Amino acid sequence: MTTINAPHRLYLHEDEMPTRWYNLRAGMKELPDPMLLPDGTEAQEEHLYPVFCKALAHQEMDSATEYVDIPEEVLSIYKVYRPSPLCRAYDLEKYLGTPARIYYKFEGNNTSGSHKLNSAVAQAYYAKAEGLTGITTETGAGQWGTALAEAARYFGLDLIVYMVKVSAEQKPFRKIMMETFEAKVLASPSDTTNVGRALLEADPDNSGSLGTAISEAIEVAVTTEGYRYVLGSVLNQVLLHQSIIGLETELAFEKLGEYPDVIVGCTGGGSNLGGLIAPFMRDKIAGKKDVRVVAVEPASCPSFTRGEYAYDFCDTGKTTPLARMYTLGSGFRPSANHAGGLRYHGMSPILSKLYHDGYMEAVSVEQSPVFEAAKLFSRLETILPAPESSHAIKATIDEALRCKETGEEKTILFGLTGTGYFDLNAYDQYNKGTMTDRVPTDDDLMKSLKDLPQIGA
Amino acid sequence: MTTINAPHRLYLHEDEMPTRWYNLRAGMKELPDPMLLPDGTEAQEEHLYPVFCKALAHQEMDSATEYVDIPEEVLSIYKVYRPSPLCRAYDLEKYLGTPARIYYKFEGNNTSGSHKLNSAVAQAYYAKAEGLTGITTETGAGQWGTALAEAARYFGLDLIVYMVKVSAEQKPFRKIMMETFEAKVLASPSDTTNVGRALLEADPDNSGSLGTAISEAIEVAVTTEGYRYVLGSVLNQVLLHQSIIGLETELAFEKLGEYPDVIVGCTGGGSNLGGLIAPFMRDKIAGKKDVRVVAVEPASCPSFTRGEYAYDFCDTGKTTPLARMYTLGSGFRPSANHAGGLRYHGMSPILSKLYHDGYMEAVSVEQSPVFEAAKLFSRLETILPAPESSHAIKATIDEALRCKETGEEKTILFGLTGTGYFDLNAYDQYNKGTMTDRVPTDDDLMKSLKDLPQIGA
């Protein structure tokens, strides 16, 4: 068996941290289809100015620039919690009896508990640099909201977070975390927006969705002086910021003399996997190296594996431009029994294009086996993984067990996006055997996909 | 100003991790007074065998051995989550405008979220090595219980945790964490022990105390075949295991060309501070180096600053041998409004002796300023500190502000023992302005101190 002298946790020195983000689009043979306005014409950078601050609108539309300098102030915050460790799961390998080498990039060592802080810091920085006074956003499971609250507080920006009502009720601690950073947290749908009021009028018990919370946050951003909207996943700009994950990983692997054969990552909107694969996909597209990339999604929200590659709105209120992506329809809502995030109806247009063009694979997994994998991991690796991240753990274990059968010494890398301290009710359900799995029926999907806009199709 | 080229987070390589614990007693000019049996005679190692496994009973009584080899299996688990980072709080220094250099050793990067895992792994290892099948313990805030659940699960030991009833009710997530690692968690007082039944008979609403939970856990340990009891603080053996914190810190400081002028640590039973100072106190006692050591305790449980240095029981049920320590009386219970741990009536006999002999200082702080410091820290350092650790943050800030006045470039080191993800209700109280401070009156203390045993006095 090949011996690689990897420590359990490999930390780069902060001076080795990459100082530029990598723009995955710059290396793609074919670009993702352009964003469209509701009338079917191509959206331009200026069309985004009412929603995003200018620097971020530019990053959203800029497919050409290969590397983007990370601003000094962003770097100085990154250095407080980064570089994040590249970990070798020796005990998991041993437990599984696999010849595969299992690595994971762990992004949970910061207060927000996830990789979301990487983009939150960047987005808050640019908003502040342009003289904005406040930002709005939505949050589901709460990781993004927490990260952004932290970043906004750092730069002295006001922040309004629309939190999916059912999450706000189930996760009061997430709300307190955000409030500890002075964010204003409103359960969505709320009576503070036209979108929210209309939904509440139709159904006072509406428990909310990510798509609705996005609509509310955008409405407030575009109607409040000095405010803009920010989003924690899906967007091209977010994948750009998250490339720091992959760039650090690439460097750490170089030090070890390793290169991944397979990269596994969970996908809700795609920010983690898009960031993790950035430099590896660059080399794969360029034909320099080969790596299999596996996106793992919950069976209850299967955008890649059962969705359509089509133009769709990014929000339920249908107020955003249209993006071509794998989608379940903007009205799709995963079953309420699904724990954690990964509930978005669509998917990063960049990842969607890569998947469509055959550069990556996707699998879906049900949540009980995901929690079984999470529990195994927690007792071997002294990290309690977030349910989201645990999708990747489950798929990694499956891959490692296949290596056991074939005897292949594959190098497997997965993204451990965060910790599960706020998801203990879900762990409790699993411990007690009351966790259920529910996947949408074909009829469910047909209904929500029927609603796809007929534009750009 | 002196320039020290410290990274924000200094991680030693795992190969640099110390392979021996340091026994603080071996360097002391005068040893702590011996443990006594209730009849006033000196306890011998054998007297502890019914309670502790033999290796740990030996460590408890062995004042002579200077360095103890860390067993291979313990080292291999340490390497999964250690060495822990020595962090430089640049942003806090800048915010305070202090010429002091502020460092902290952060122990929160493991599932248990605190330094407690260092001793839990060791104690579970020795129990397993002697062929025991189970262990019992108590937990208050829940950090120790979580750490031990993790360690027991790793070694395949059964674990029963008596959790102070009020904590079990206020912190359901801590209970779920322990159950996720297959521990059996019982609210104390319970109907499973004589001690518990007697207390419940007298008062069915008894909300429990750490001292009571200890009595219950010991009762079960000594009456169950193949079981022993383990404790997360106070004991000499625990300070021995926690010396890994200080030994790593010493090495990291050597690399930086630094040496602390002041070491600050929170103290409940003393395990964190005792571990952090180990090598520095060794050199101070030997006259090789000088360092001020400041213990920080909550004003609501002021063992050092308002207790007596006397022989006392370690539990409320008065079933343990007697230790000479700073104590508020074994019947003392801090006000229910006090958040977090640091609620023990006594104090490590080693630290008590050092304090008594003038090798260290102690201060007490009220909890509102502690949470103010915690909030400031969280937004500057991207770590949400545990309330316990935040006592040290508060005292460190005070020290750094004194340096600002005097212009002294002191090197301050404090112990950041863990994260506060399970303490958000307390943060919420602070955010809402409903947090209260309550310190015991002189009358309160007189009452609980009147009950001190008249033995060995």
Interface residues (C-beta under 8 A of the other chain):
Chain A: P7 H8 R9 Y11 H13 E14 D15 I77 K79 V80 Y81 Y90 D91 N109 N110 T111 S112 G113 L117 E150 R153 Y154 P172 F173 I176 M177 E179 T180 F181 K375 S378 R379 L380 E381 T382 I383 L384 Y421 F422 L424 N425 Y427 D428 N431
Chain B: P7 H8 R9 Y11 H13 E14 D15 I77 K79 V80 Y81 Y90 D91 N109 N110 T111 S112 G113 L117 E150 R153 Y154 P172 F173 I176 M177 E179 T180 F181 K375 S378 R379 L380 E381 T382 I383 L384 Y421 F422 L424 N425 Y427 D428 N431
